[in-house]
Amino acid sequence: MPIEQLREKIDKVDARILDAVEERVDLARKIGAVKRKKGLPIVDQEREQKVLSNMTGKTKLNKQFVKQIFRDIMEYCRENE
């Protein structure tokens, strides 16, 4: 397959990744609103650890790499509610 076709495929995958992250941020904002309304703490360390464990258990990628991606996403969500 020519390099340009491969790059086009990467561009499509990148767009899907970005769409998924945007959706996750939106859902996290909604959860944050519910937590504030109920007076619950925004950060749930147990839940965050569960997310990291779930994601590292579902991939062949380097576990630290995956954890860092999701830590960054969760941090972004907390900071941008």
C-alpha positions as CSV (number, residue, x, y, z in Angstrom):
1,M,0.0,0.0,0.0
2,P,1.4,3.4,-0.9
3,I,2.5,5.7,1.9
4,E,-0.2,8.3,1.1
5,Q,-3.0,5.8,1.5
6,L,-1.5,4.7,4.8
7,R,-1.3,8.4,5.9
8,E,-5.0,8.9,4.9
9,K,-5.9,5.9,7.0
10,I,-3.9,7.3,10.0
11,D,-5.8,10.6,9.5
12,K,-9.1,8.8,9.7
13,V,-8.0,6.9,12.8
14,D,-6.8,10.2,14.4
15,A,-10.2,11.8,13.7
16,R,-12.0,8.9,15.4
17,I,-9.6,9.1,18.4
18,L,-10.3,12.8,18.7
19,D,-14.0,12.3,18.5
20,A,-13.9,9.6,21.2
21,V,-11.8,11.9,23.5
22,E,-14.2,14.8,23.0
23,E,-17.2,12.5,23.8
24,R,-15.4,11.3,27.0
25,V,-14.7,14.9,28.1
26,D,-18.4,15.7,27.6
27,L,-19.5,12.7,29.6
28,A,-17.0,13.6,32.4
29,R,-18.5,17.1,32.5
30,K,-21.9,15.6,32.9
31,I,-20.7,13.4,35.7
32,G,-19.1,16.4,37.3
33,A,-22.4,18.3,37.2
34,V,-24.2,15.4,38.9
35,K,-21.5,15.1,41.5
36,R,-21.6,18.8,42.3
37,K,-25.4,18.7,42.5
38,K,-25.2,15.8,45.0
39,G,-22.3,17.3,46.9
40,L,-20.0,14.4,46.0
41,P,-16.2,14.9,45.6
42,I,-15.2,15.4,42.0
43,V,-12.1,13.2,42.2
44,D,-12.8,9.5,42.8
45,Q,-9.4,7.8,43.1
46,E,-10.9,4.3,43.3
47,R,-12.8,4.9,40.0
48,E,-9.7,6.3,38.4
49,Q,-7.6,3.3,39.4
50,K,-10.4,1.0,38.0
51,V,-10.3,2.9,34.7
52,L,-6.5,2.5,34.5
53,S,-6.7,-1.1,35.4
54,N,-9.4,-1.8,32.8
55,M,-7.6,0.0,30.0
56,T,-4.3,-1.6,30.6
57,G,-5.9,-5.0,30.7
58,K,-7.5,-4.5,27.3
59,T,-4.4,-3.7,25.3
60,K,-1.1,-5.1,23.9
61,L,0.4,-1.6,24.1
62,N,2.9,-0.7,26.8
63,K,1.0,-0.5,30.1
64,Q,2.8,2.7,31.3
65,F,2.0,4.4,27.9
66,V,-1.7,3.6,28.2
67,K,-1.8,4.7,31.9
68,Q,-0.2,8.0,30.9
69,I,-2.7,8.6,28.2
70,F,-5.7,8.0,30.5
71,R,-4.1,9.9,33.4
72,D,-3.7,12.9,31.0
73,I,-7.3,12.6,29.8
74,M,-8.7,12.3,33.4
75,E,-6.6,15.3,34.5
76,Y,-7.8,17.3,31.5
77,C,-11.4,16.4,32.4
78,R,-10.9,17.6,36.0
79,E,-9.3,20.8,35.0
80,N,-11.9,21.7,32.3
81,E,-15.2,21.0,34.0
